[in-house]
Amino acid sequence: MMRSMRDESRQIDDKEYGFFGKERAYAAFRPNWGQSFAEYILAQSGFRVSPDGWVSSNGRAPRIACMGAGTGADAAVFKMMGCDVALVEPNAELLRYAEEALTAIPGGRAHFHQGNAVRSGLEAAAIGLIICAQSIHTMKHAYSAQHLDKDQRESGVGAEEWARRHWADLIRDESSQIGVWYYNPDPDVESVRVLHEILAEGAPSYAASSSPFFEAEYFKPKHFQPWISADRMEISPRMTVDTVRLKRGQVADWLSSYSFAPKGAAFDSIVDSLRTGWFDRFNEDGLVVLPYVGFVAAGPLRKDAFDIDELSDRIDLSDPLLATR
């Protein structure tokens, strides 16, 4: 069974991990997931609807782990549908937001674990579905290698493979599925295209990001292959996620909820550009409406090891800075 108390045994200290310092903005201005995403992945994973809600083949509620759960927006949908959900999140403040939000939601059960995809704190063979909603970047080697222990670093194995091995211990059986969810502002909307152009021109951190609002690198199926084999992967049609409505004074907080937000004077400059060149152009009655769309990639956990030579973003694990963490 999944433990019902929060796992406090590991303290995640790296302030660049998991939106530390940006929790309030993240909770306030990121979109929530729609039920269509959960329905798609539950059906894809072999669960079925009963009079009492979604159930597994043994008639029990699906057991789901949400890796990089953040404020629990994805887990909340599953809980409302009667599922038994474990939220795994390294950022204690985001986990606190999630606990407050999910406590007020009727339906299934929720368990909270301060951990990550390599060390989740979950018990073995308990999970029927693992979800990564807008969190794949936190599991990429260049981002999360600092959270590997000494033996893992010296092995030369990427963070992706350590996560795959850990997940292999967590999943209940071969029918267990992995689901990757991703969203971005709708690229077919003019205001989104202009938003992208302003950020790409004025914010080098955005232009260099792997998840800009157009042609995002982390949205491409190759980045899911450490966990889902290419020949077993199913990609959903594009689905509506949510709509974010921004006031002029909220543009800065909205931007700060993204990891690609520039810092210092560069941040202030790009916010000024967005307020005048974007908000003032597209607002109606004092609000800009920003629609988000997304998709689901789903399939069984990859069985063979993910070799470090397959990584496109390898880093030097002998870096002394990593050894001090």
Salt bridges, closest charged atoms under 4 A:
ASP7 OD2 - ARG3 NH2 3.75
ASP7 OD2 - ARG10 NH1 3.23
GLU8 OE2 - ARG6 NH1 3.23
ASP14 OD2 - HIS147 NE2 3.95
ASP14 OD1 - ARG325 NH1 3.10
ASP84 OD2 - ARG63 NE 3.76
ASP84 OD1 - HIS111 NE2 2.48
GLU93 OE2 - ARG96 NH2 2.62
GLU99 OE2 - ARG6 NH2 1.90
GLU100 OE2 - ARG96 NH1 2.57
GLU123 OE2 - ARG3 NH1 3.90
ASP149 OD2 - ARG119 NH2 3.86
GLU154 OE2 - LYS150 NZ 2.65
GLU160 OE2 - LYS140 NZ 3.63
GLU161 OE1 - ARG164 NE 2.77
GLU161 OE2 - ARG165 NE 2.74
ASP173 OD2 - ARG172 NE 3.51
GLU174 OE2 - LYS303 NZ 3.49
ASP186 OD1 - ARG238 NH1 3.50
ASP188 OD2 - ARG238 NH2 2.90
GLU190 OE2 - ARG281 NH2 2.90
GLU217 OE1 - LYS220 NZ 3.44
GLU217 OE2 - LYS222 NZ 2.79
GLU217 OE2 - HIS223 NE2 3.24
ASP253 OD2 - ARG24 NH2 3.56
ASP280 OD1 - ARG248 NE 2.99
ASP304 OD2 - ARG302 NH2 3.14
ASP309 OD1 - ARG314 NH1 3.22
GLU310 OE2 - ARG302 NH2 3.01
